[in-house]
Amino acid sequence: MHTAIVPETLTGFLAAFEGCFAAPSYRNFVTLMTGWVRCLGRRTVTAMVLAADAVGSRHISVFHRFFSRARWVLDELGRVVFHLALPWLPAEGPLIVILDDTLCRKGGKGIALASMHHDPLRSTARKPFFSFGHVWVVLALWVPLPMGGTRGFALPLLFRLYRSTRRGGQADAASRPTRGRRLQAAQAAHTQEVRPTKLELAREMLAIVASWAGARSLYAVADSVYAGRTLLERRPANVQIISRLRMDAALWTPPPPRRPRQTGRPRRRGVRLPTPTALAAAGRRWRAVTVTIYGRTVTAQVLVCRALWYVALREHPVRIVVVRDPTGKRKDEAFFCTDATLDAASILEMYARRWTLEVTFHDTKQYLGFEDAQSQTARAVLRTAPLAGIVYDLILLWAAGRLQRGGALPMVVRPWYRTKATPSFLDMLVALRQDEERRDLSGPPSLARRTQNPCPRCQYRLPAAA
């Protein structure tokens, strides 16, 4: 059997996942993780097996079946990462999770579960642009690892593939005036599967992580796309939401108390309040707040109020923070938190940590091939790309453990970038590869390992000499 060469410092992290797999699948998992780190090109299954020096150990189809047929649950891997990251978080205080989605562009007709999605990077305000691919809704845990300074890192835990609820054929048939075609479209809509929305996927993942956290409270940070009734009203009891608020949001006072002998349906809201835009225009009591966001300490002017945002959360008022840039370079913005007791500085600092997930998306696509997978079966699609996020978590936790033990992460000297003080993700990946190379050079030759227990299906028989 082929034994993958893994650094001793990384072996402990991989051993934590052993309970998620059967014994053969676990060996394939270790091989693929090793190849994922070593691979320098596109992260295809064949390229990772080649990078792991596992050619000939087992048939190549075994590693493909690891994604398409093997019995293992992706959420269990996220749970292991969650418990590995807990020691780096304060024992007291809430956990911060981040919700967002990203588009992985694809090419080819055989890609399973792919469709057209709005491309925010290529679109402009005047002309939207659509790309073919997969949209992943990701939930990540914010962890203040030592090499990240005050910014921290977002460790992806759970992944959900969002499939567009639009069906072009159905919409076209329904738009025609013929009664028979309208009836056919209605019957087709009744028989088609119901696909969850992004907010429903986010609520499902929040419920899973809330169960892992137990009695600890969670603050979920998300963009304004996820600030909807589906997520806010049906969230777990120990989860609070922090997000951006529309500047034209309709705000209300809480409903007044019911008078004695009053009949009729109780009021659900009180008096209409000014919008955040009106509050900022008429505000004369701006308060200066010093916050640390995006690695810098800045001073912002804020207006804080408590109101009922009835469109998204009908029963509980939210804490609203309207922010103004003293320099006038940025427009006024508004944020909200379902925890009405949280102060303005904490709301702004927690929301700024949402950017760490954007950095995660960039690094996993640029260096770990998050959008390289070309799977043609549905089950493989749901597993292959998210495994790049698990590799990202392991590399960060490995680097943090090395720094904690007094080691140093080598950084490539860049004469044109003299102000660099903290290692980048590429520096951590290179450091892990160097550890593998040192152990590889000190270990036995790979050819000797390969010939001890050769795979009978992979033998190459040479012709006998004349």
Sequence and secondary structure as in RCSB ss.txt:
>XXXX:A:sequence
MHTAIVPETLTGFLAAFEGCFAAPSYRNFVTLMTGWVRCLGRRTVTAMVLAADAVGSRHISVFHRFFSRARWVLD
ELGRVVFHLALPWLPAEGPLIVILDDTLCRKGGKGIALASMHHDPLRSTARKPFFSFGHVWVVLALWVPLPMGGT
RGFALPLLFRLYRSTRRGGQADAASRPTRGRRLQAAQAAHTQEVRPTKLELAREMLAIVASWAGARSLYAVADSV
YAGRTLLERRPANVQIISRLRMDAALWTPPPPRRPRQTGRPRRRGVRLPTPTALAAAGRRWRAVTVTIYGRTVTA
QVLVCRALWYVALREHPVRIVVVRDPTGKRKDEAFFCTDATLDAASILEMYARRWTLEVTFHDTKQYLGFEDAQS
QTARAVLRTAPLAGIVYDLILLWAAGRLQRGGALPMVVRPWYRTKATPSFLDMLVALRQDEERRDLSGPPSLARR
TQNPCPRCQYRLPAAA
>XXXX:A:secstr
       HHHHHHHHTTGGGS HHHHHHHHHHHHHHHH  S   HHHHHHHTT BTTB HHHHHHHHHT    HH
HHHHHHHHHHGGGS SSS EEEEEEEEEEE  STT TT EEEE TTT  SSS  EEEEEEEEEEEEEE  GGGTT
T EEEEEEEEEE     HHHHHHHTS  HHHHHHHHHHHHHS     HHHHHHHHHHHHHHHHTTS EEEEE GG
G SHHHHTTS TTEEEEEEE TT  EE       TT  SS  S   EE  HHHHHHH    EEEEEEETTEEEEE
EEEEEEEB TTT SSS EEEEEEE TTS S  EEEEES TTS HHHHHHHHHTTHHHHHHHHHHHHHS TT    
 SHHHHHHHHHHHHHHHHHHHHHHHHHHHTT        TT TT  S  HHHHHHHHHHHHHHHHHHS  HHHHH
HHS  GGG        
